[in-house]
Amino acid sequence: MSEESGSGMGTDFIRQRIGGDLDAGNVEGGIVTRFPPEPNGYLHIGHAKSICLNFGVAEEFGGVCYLRFDDTNPANEDEEYVHAIQRDVRWLGFDWGDRLTYASDYFEQLYQFAEELVRDEKAFVDSQSAEEIRIARGTLTKPGQDSPYRSRSVEENLELLQGMRAGQYADGEQVLRARIDMASPNVNLRDPVLYRIRHIPHQRTGDTWCIYPTYDFTHCVCDALEGITHSLCTLEFEDHRPLYDWVLDNINVNFHPPQIEFSRLGLEYTVMSKRLLAQLVSDARVSGWDDPRMPTLAGMRRRGIRPAAIRDFCGRIGVTKSDNRVEMSLLEFCVRQDLEAVAPRGMAVLDPLLVTLTNYPEGQTEELGAAWHPQQPERGERQMPFGAALYIEREDFAEEPPPKYRRLTPGGMVRLRYGYIIHCDEVVKDTEGRVTELRCSYVAESRSGSDTSGLKPKGVIHWVAVHAAVQVEVRLYDRLFKVAAPEGQDLTDTLNDASLRSVQAQVEPAIIASDEPRFQFERVGYFFKDPVDSIAGSPVFNRIVTLRDGRAKGR
């Protein structure tokens, strides 16, 4: 099965804006968007919303989308992240063509614009420390104070800025700031920093530069240089929009994109901060950025989630102006909807209990036909070995059944999926009272598909024949955090210690022989052959999602 991309994202205020701009003739050269990640970590499900939006609207309106890396802080960035981000965007089903760019591609132009601002007396070099600048910025209710260096001459500022570029100063010794308004009610306009010194080699430019532009200065200029028609940002940049406009209004550039904000994606039981996710990795609370419990696209891919499910999820949550936290159950629903159609069926017993059929002919085995997919007969059947010794799920037997229990009980009967009706005759326990074996009888004339017994048991359970069962490791993943909104809390206290449980399961041999990567273990859930830890003939299965809504319970 190919991992086709899912549905679009529907109609929203951004698409309405773009459609209106096209109808009004405001976008003569076609729609141009961009996705501008910083290569300082792996992308997560929150980024998927932005990717689907930026690349999606470009596709829908016949435009193009840039993948532009905001590589302006070499202290936190790495080529590993660059490659991971490209892999994730492709995996989601999008292609940037020849429009792969980096902020570092424009470093020289950005610097020339900075000098232009200095010459126009719209920027100055500040020799205050970072702490002094922070204190002097004021608060939301108190205006800031002018820097004592704000009145430096153009000549002095140019000399200092050029000295910064030449490496004459230490980190933090000087910064370039815009000269706007220290009394502005918008703190972002209180003489923001445009350049800072970083004596750190850059992954692309090496030691060519030791000063780097800030994001607020960089991304608006890059948008203009690349002809971005609609600069789509998340809501936290709404207060930065006046600075975005100020920069473009005060440099010699002939294009001014509009910045349009939309709500970020918040998802229950996880965090959307790359800093916090990096902390989980560095503290070894997870196995890495691709740990299947992580909300990263790499983690979701390794867990077995397909890109179609994520695109469907992004389409369902839509694009609005209101931040909200989406229920995890919606993502799980989208994953189930996607897998229902593509995942073949199979039998696996995660907590085995031995069943011995005392009246089954000694030494006899047979094979029972079972559909790979009940709604897709064209996929054919697999053969399930059957014999006198079987494994069933321990929770499918109860000595003292609760109300409406439809599985096996002492003296009760149940149908084996694709097989026979069995009757529980005897319960065998160990010295501690734990059930170790069920002695049952089978009804020979009750074989599924040719049943003439007339019996109608109320329940159907899955099973695996002991003589053909293959033991494999199955990893049962649950939610990473115990609380729906862990951000702002102590991550250590809110981590779910039961987010990963490994069991030794018994599976039917057809699953092992199949090249299919995903299966629905009937009555259990959807599972994926781990691409990292699996070896030929001995796969490790990751649980993708349970079969029903709600939190995973037990297995």
Beta strands, then each sheet from edge to edge (+ up, - down):
strand 1: 32-35
strand 2: 64-69
strand 3: 100-102
strand 4: 123-126
strand 5: 175-178
strand 6: 193-197
strand 7: 211-213
strand 8: 231-234
strand 9: 259-262
strand 10: 265-267
strand 11: 324-326
strand 12: 345-346
strand 13: 348-349
strand 14: 352-357
strand 15: 366-371
strand 16: 381-386
strand 17: 389-393
strand 18: 413-416
strand 19: 421-429
strand 20: 435-442
strand 21: 460-461
strand 22: 463-465
strand 23: 470-477
strand 24: 500-507
strand 25: 518-521
strand 26: 525-529
strand 27: 540-546
sheet 1: 1+ 2+ 3+
sheet 2: 4+ 5- 6+ 7-
sheet 3: 8+ 9+
sheet 4: 10+ 11+
sheet 5: 12+ 25+ 26- 27+ 23+ 24- 13+
sheet 6: 21+ 18+ 19- 20+ 14+ 17- 22+
sheet 7: 15+ 16-
end
